Amino acid sequence: MAYSGFQIRHLSFHGSEKKPATASFQSGLNVVYGASDTGKSYIVEAIDFMLGGKGPLPDIPQAKGYDRVLLAIAFDDGSETTLLRSITGGQFQAFEGLHTSIPDVEGSRLDEIHNERDESNLSSFLLSKIGLAGKRIRKNAKDETQALSFRNLARLAIVNEEEIIQKRSPLSDGNYTANTAKPSDRHELYAITPAFDRGIAKPINEQVNVMNCPHFRPDSRHKQKGSSTGLRTGLCLTHIDTLNC
């Protein structure tokens, strides 16, 4: 099966007596900017939370009155899904399509904990959509394996400011006893393809281009000047004064 991906279309917060607070995203590079303590880091934490991170979300003043979160996702296969979760954590509900308001109907239930023997969890659902269902990763030098969870991948794509300034390798989460089951401090990249031991991830040491963002490519005419007019389409700037603006 070919590997594919997905794009986040919008993240929104909902409460019974609150106007929805929504952050929308487009294809390409999206930049959220604003003053300190207006909710920028909270957006990153909320995306991680809606992709299976542990709850609850941090208790910030701007989130008062909101009790549920929606995350709308467009997959490369053309399908669209909106995930609903309580702001305190717990199970997810999945709805077909992109929703900006909470649907009146009941969605499909997805557990927050990965279980390779049961597909009714968020991790298995997302892995199946990107072509990585049933894959395994090596967890120690004895070549023992464990099931790949979407959380193994999420932390490589969602990086907060605290992790950015850490001196350790960006491929490590600081849990050195469990690093073998992750891309390790030896900077090995685990290739998860059927060509490696029937879907078991094996380390390779090839040079890898870890950033591929074709929509963010300065035109050579403006490279020296640093003009924003030299950026190709796909850059979306989102300014927030506060989370509930």
C-alpha beads as a LAMMPS data file, in Angstrom:
LAMMPS data file: protein, C-alpha beads

245 atoms
244 bonds

1 atom types
1 bond types

-500.0 500.0 xlo xhi
-500.0 500.0 ylo yhi
-500.0 500.0 zlo zhi

Masses

1 110.0

Atoms # bond

1 1 1 0.000 0.000 0.000
2 1 1 1.290 3.459 -0.868
3 1 1 1.981 5.844 1.964
4 1 1 0.055 9.104 2.089
5 1 1 -0.636 11.925 4.504
6 1 1 -3.191 14.446 5.607
7 1 1 -3.656 18.165 6.149
8 1 1 -5.318 19.919 9.060
9 1 1 -8.014 22.260 7.777
10 1 1 -9.208 23.865 10.983
11 1 1 -9.152 23.642 14.763
12 1 1 -12.084 25.032 16.705
13 1 1 -13.171 25.342 20.322
14 1 1 -16.822 25.190 21.353
15 1 1 -18.892 25.979 24.431
16 1 1 -22.622 26.213 25.081
17 1 1 -22.515 29.954 25.745
18 1 1 -19.429 30.876 23.737
19 1 1 -18.897 31.886 20.148
20 1 1 -16.667 29.249 18.483
21 1 1 -12.960 30.132 18.332
22 1 1 -11.463 28.816 15.105
23 1 1 -7.991 28.640 13.597
24 1 1 -8.107 27.775 9.874
25 1 1 -5.236 26.365 7.835
26 1 1 -4.449 26.155 4.130
27 1 1 -2.173 23.960 2.051
28 1 1 1.462 24.950 2.364
29 1 1 3.159 26.861 5.174
30 1 1 0.885 28.438 7.779
31 1 1 2.210 31.039 10.231
32 1 1 0.291 31.949 13.387
33 1 1 1.645 35.129 14.935
34 1 1 0.691 37.511 17.702
35 1 1 1.725 38.945 21.057
36 1 1 2.736 36.798 24.017
37 1 1 0.038 34.944 25.956
38 1 1 -2.580 35.116 23.207
39 1 1 -2.910 31.390 22.531
40 1 1 -0.270 30.523 19.893
41 1 1 1.349 27.730 21.911
42 1 1 -2.097 26.589 23.001
43 1 1 -3.001 25.949 19.362
44 1 1 0.023 23.655 18.994
45 1 1 -0.863 21.837 22.221
46 1 1 -4.479 21.482 21.094
47 1 1 -3.480 19.965 17.745
48 1 1 -1.284 17.443 19.559
49 1 1 -4.140 16.768 21.985
50 1 1 -6.547 16.140 19.102
51 1 1 -4.098 13.734 17.482
52 1 1 -4.063 11.505 20.548
53 1 1 -2.061 13.470 23.113
54 1 1 -2.937 13.099 26.761
55 1 1 -5.454 15.484 28.308
56 1 1 -6.593 17.677 29.716
57 1 1 -5.556 20.771 27.830
58 1 1 -3.864 23.479 29.925
59 1 1 -6.243 25.702 31.870
60 1 1 -5.736 29.155 30.389
61 1 1 -8.054 32.181 30.832
62 1 1 -8.882 32.351 27.116
63 1 1 -10.244 28.788 27.195
64 1 1 -12.798 29.487 29.913
65 1 1 -16.284 28.477 28.778
66 1 1 -15.109 26.069 26.085
67 1 1 -15.632 22.364 26.719
68 1 1 -15.173 20.623 23.336
69 1 1 -12.695 20.730 20.471
70 1 1 -13.062 19.957 16.762
71 1 1 -10.171 19.105 14.429
72 1 1 -10.979 18.878 10.712
73 1 1 -8.638 16.761 8.576
74 1 1 -8.369 16.277 4.796
75 1 1 -6.609 13.046 3.773
76 1 1 -4.616 12.517 0.599
77 1 1 -7.077 9.845 -0.543
78 1 1 -9.750 12.545 -0.871
79 1 1 -11.673 11.667 2.281
80 1 1 -12.369 14.179 5.047
81 1 1 -12.904 13.612 8.755
82 1 1 -13.658 15.853 11.717
83 1 1 -12.651 14.692 15.181
84 1 1 -14.522 15.758 18.317
85 1 1 -13.111 15.495 21.841
86 1 1 -13.868 16.876 25.269
87 1 1 -11.361 19.485 26.395
88 1 1 -10.664 17.280 29.427
89 1 1 -9.611 14.326 27.248
90 1 1 -11.047 10.847 26.799
91 1 1 -12.589 9.227 23.738
92 1 1 -12.990 10.785 20.312
93 1 1 -15.920 10.921 17.946
94 1 1 -15.236 10.918 14.195
95 1 1 -17.569 12.506 11.641
96 1 1 -17.341 12.276 7.870
97 1 1 -16.665 15.639 6.238
98 1 1 -15.274 18.956 7.464
99 1 1 -17.420 20.474 10.213
100 1 1 -17.116 23.937 11.727
101 1 1 -19.881 23.253 14.239
102 1 1 -20.593 20.203 16.353
103 1 1 -22.847 17.791 14.415
104 1 1 -26.231 16.891 15.876
105 1 1 -25.727 13.193 15.145
106 1 1 -23.548 10.721 17.040
107 1 1 -20.124 10.115 15.508
108 1 1 -18.060 6.941 15.356
109 1 1 -16.350 6.265 18.678
110 1 1 -12.567 6.065 18.744
111 1 1 -10.577 5.209 21.867
112 1 1 -7.602 7.392 22.765
113 1 1 -5.285 4.433 23.509
114 1 1 -3.623 2.537 20.647
115 1 1 -4.604 -1.125 20.376
116 1 1 -3.240 -3.152 17.473
117 1 1 -5.928 -5.805 17.994
118 1 1 -8.812 -3.338 17.759
119 1 1 -9.249 -0.795 14.964
120 1 1 -11.715 1.376 16.904
121 1 1 -9.067 3.745 18.256
122 1 1 -7.697 7.012 16.919
123 1 1 -4.160 5.746 16.377
124 1 1 -5.251 2.763 14.278
125 1 1 -7.664 4.961 12.323
126 1 1 -4.989 7.516 11.418
127 1 1 -2.359 4.878 10.633
128 1 1 -4.760 3.118 8.290
129 1 1 -5.480 6.389 6.464
130 1 1 -1.781 7.046 5.823
131 1 1 -0.904 3.481 4.852
132 1 1 0.920 2.425 8.032
133 1 1 -1.615 0.119 9.659
134 1 1 -0.137 -3.033 11.170
135 1 1 3.465 -1.833 11.063
136 1 1 5.907 -2.619 13.844
137 1 1 9.078 -0.955 15.127
138 1 1 12.160 -2.430 16.714
139 1 1 12.262 -1.737 20.457
140 1 1 15.664 -3.113 21.469
141 1 1 18.960 -4.506 20.221
142 1 1 17.525 -8.025 20.290
143 1 1 15.258 -7.108 17.381
144 1 1 12.144 -7.463 19.512
145 1 1 9.337 -5.342 18.150
146 1 1 6.285 -3.449 19.230
147 1 1 3.279 -2.115 17.362
148 1 1 3.696 1.246 15.696
149 1 1 1.430 3.861 17.275
150 1 1 0.519 7.168 15.669
151 1 1 2.034 8.819 18.739
152 1 1 5.440 7.540 17.602
153 1 1 5.021 9.752 14.537
154 1 1 3.127 12.713 16.006
155 1 1 5.978 13.923 18.188
156 1 1 8.232 14.188 15.120
157 1 1 5.759 16.524 13.428
158 1 1 4.500 18.547 16.418
159 1 1 7.388 20.287 18.178
160 1 1 6.796 22.884 20.884
161 1 1 9.174 25.670 21.903
162 1 1 10.499 23.754 24.895
163 1 1 11.641 20.880 22.685
164 1 1 13.164 23.274 20.156
165 1 1 15.642 24.680 22.694
166 1 1 16.636 21.310 24.190
167 1 1 20.273 20.279 23.746
168 1 1 19.370 16.646 23.109
169 1 1 18.661 15.267 19.678
170 1 1 15.275 16.346 18.262
171 1 1 14.666 12.642 17.581
172 1 1 14.671 11.896 21.321
173 1 1 11.964 12.785 23.836
174 1 1 14.289 12.551 26.827
175 1 1 13.063 9.110 27.871
176 1 1 16.370 7.353 27.275
177 1 1 15.174 3.948 28.483
178 1 1 12.594 3.921 25.688
179 1 1 14.661 5.542 22.955
180 1 1 15.347 2.280 21.138
181 1 1 11.725 2.163 20.076
182 1 1 12.080 5.638 18.603
183 1 1 14.511 7.185 16.165
184 1 1 17.458 7.251 18.539
185 1 1 20.219 9.646 19.548
186 1 1 22.378 7.946 16.923
187 1 1 20.198 9.803 14.417
188 1 1 18.950 6.621 12.813
189 1 1 15.857 6.961 10.704
190 1 1 13.475 4.039 10.937
191 1 1 12.141 3.069 7.540
192 1 1 8.649 1.634 7.804
193 1 1 8.116 -0.186 4.541
194 1 1 7.097 -3.714 3.551
195 1 1 10.583 -4.142 2.070
196 1 1 12.064 -4.323 5.558
197 1 1 11.283 -7.602 7.319
198 1 1 7.582 -7.825 6.484
199 1 1 6.710 -4.372 7.780
200 1 1 9.150 -4.302 10.696
201 1 1 10.947 -0.979 10.879
202 1 1 14.706 -1.189 10.477
203 1 1 17.239 1.632 10.965
204 1 1 18.935 3.150 7.953
205 1 1 21.682 5.760 7.998
206 1 1 21.153 7.465 4.660
207 1 1 21.106 11.220 4.386
208 1 1 17.504 12.380 4.572
209 1 1 15.868 15.619 3.553
210 1 1 13.785 16.227 6.667
211 1 1 12.024 19.314 5.329
212 1 1 9.994 19.309 2.161
213 1 1 7.864 22.406 1.790
214 1 1 7.662 23.279 -1.917
215 1 1 5.123 26.024 -1.309
216 1 1 7.640 28.036 0.749
217 1 1 10.435 28.770 -1.698
218 1 1 11.772 32.326 -2.099
219 1 1 12.094 33.540 -5.655
220 1 1 15.770 34.087 -6.519
221 1 1 15.050 37.689 -7.453
222 1 1 14.052 38.469 -3.866
223 1 1 16.352 36.128 -1.970
224 1 1 18.824 38.864 -1.040
225 1 1 16.196 41.449 -0.185
226 1 1 14.123 39.056 1.916
227 1 1 10.950 40.408 0.377
228 1 1 7.786 38.529 1.235
229 1 1 6.614 39.118 -2.338
230 1 1 9.116 36.485 -3.409
231 1 1 7.241 33.723 -1.588
232 1 1 5.194 31.399 -3.714
233 1 1 1.557 30.805 -2.950
234 1 1 0.795 28.558 -0.026
235 1 1 1.948 30.837 2.811
236 1 1 -0.963 31.544 5.118
237 1 1 -0.515 34.190 7.814
238 1 1 -2.922 34.007 10.730
239 1 1 -2.811 36.738 13.375
240 1 1 -4.509 36.247 16.719
241 1 1 -5.084 38.923 19.357
242 1 1 -6.551 36.363 21.751
243 1 1 -7.719 32.806 21.369
244 1 1 -11.378 33.822 21.417
245 1 1 -11.079 36.816 19.088

Bonds

1 1 1 2
2 1 2 3
3 1 3 4
4 1 4 5
5 1 5 6
6 1 6 7
7 1 7 8
8 1 8 9
9 1 9 10
10 1 10 11
11 1 11 12
12 1 12 13
13 1 13 14
14 1 14 15
15 1 15 16
16 1 16 17
17 1 17 18
18 1 18 19
19 1 19 20
20 1 20 21
21 1 21 22
22 1 22 23
23 1 23 24
24 1 24 25
25 1 25 26
26 1 26 27
27 1 27 28
28 1 28 29
29 1 29 30
30 1 30 31
31 1 31 32
32 1 32 33
33 1 33 34
34 1 34 35
35 1 35 36
36 1 36 37
37 1 37 38
38 1 38 39
39 1 39 40
40 1 40 41
41 1 41 42
42 1 42 43
43 1 43 44
44 1 44 45
45 1 45 46
46 1 46 47
47 1 47 48
48 1 48 49
49 1 49 50
50 1 50 51
51 1 51 52
52 1 52 53
53 1 53 54
54 1 54 55
55 1 55 56
56 1 56 57
57 1 57 58
58 1 58 59
59 1 59 60
60 1 60 61
61 1 61 62
62 1 62 63
63 1 63 64
64 1 64 65
65 1 65 66
66 1 66 67
67 1 67 68
68 1 68 69
69 1 69 70
70 1 70 71
71 1 71 72
72 1 72 73
73 1 73 74
74 1 74 75
75 1 75 76
76 1 76 77
77 1 77 78
78 1 78 79
79 1 79 80
80 1 80 81
81 1 81 82
82 1 82 83
83 1 83 84
84 1 84 85
85 1 85 86
86 1 86 87
87 1 87 88
88 1 88 89
89 1 89 90
90 1 90 91
91 1 91 92
92 1 92 93
93 1 93 94
94 1 94 95
95 1 95 96
96 1 96 97
97 1 97 98
98 1 98 99
99 1 99 100
100 1 100 101
101 1 101 102
102 1 102 103
103 1 103 104
104 1 104 105
105 1 105 106
106 1 106 107
107 1 107 108
108 1 108 109
109 1 109 110
110 1 110 111
111 1 111 112
112 1 112 113
113 1 113 114
114 1 114 115
115 1 115 116
116 1 116 117
117 1 117 118
118 1 118 119
119 1 119 120
120 1 120 121
121 1 121 122
122 1 122 123
123 1 123 124
124 1 124 125
125 1 125 126
126 1 126 127
127 1 127 128
128 1 128 129
129 1 129 130
130 1 130 131
131 1 131 132
132 1 132 133
133 1 133 134
134 1 134 135
135 1 135 136
136 1 136 137
137 1 137 138
138 1 138 139
139 1 139 140
140 1 140 141
141 1 141 142
142 1 142 143
143 1 143 144
144 1 144 145
145 1 145 146
146 1 146 147
147 1 147 148
148 1 148 149
149 1 149 150
150 1 150 151
151 1 151 152
152 1 152 153
153 1 153 154
154 1 154 155
155 1 155 156
156 1 156 157
157 1 157 158
158 1 158 159
159 1 159 160
160 1 160 161
161 1 161 162
162 1 162 163
163 1 163 164
164 1 164 165
165 1 165 166
166 1 166 167
167 1 167 168
168 1 168 169
169 1 169 170
170 1 170 171
171 1 171 172
172 1 172 173
173 1 173 174
174 1 174 175
175 1 175 176
176 1 176 177
177 1 177 178
178 1 178 179
179 1 179 180
180 1 180 181
181 1 181 182
182 1 182 183
183 1 183 184
184 1 184 185
185 1 185 186
186 1 186 187
187 1 187 188
188 1 188 189
189 1 189 190
190 1 190 191
191 1 191 192
192 1 192 193
193 1 193 194
194 1 194 195
195 1 195 196
196 1 196 197
197 1 197 198
198 1 198 199
199 1 199 200
200 1 200 201
201 1 201 202
202 1 202 203
203 1 203 204
204 1 204 205
205 1 205 206
206 1 206 207
207 1 207 208
208 1 208 209
209 1 209 210
210 1 210 211
211 1 211 212
212 1 212 213
213 1 213 214
214 1 214 215
215 1 215 216
216 1 216 217
217 1 217 218
218 1 218 219
219 1 219 220
220 1 220 221
221 1 221 222
222 1 222 223
223 1 223 224
224 1 224 225
225 1 225 226
226 1 226 227
227 1 227 228
228 1 228 229
229 1 229 230
230 1 230 231
231 1 231 232
232 1 232 233
233 1 233 234
234 1 234 235
235 1 235 236
236 1 236 237
237 1 237 238
238 1 238 239
239 1 239 240
240 1 240 241
241 1 241 242
242 1 242 243
243 1 243 244
244 1 244 245
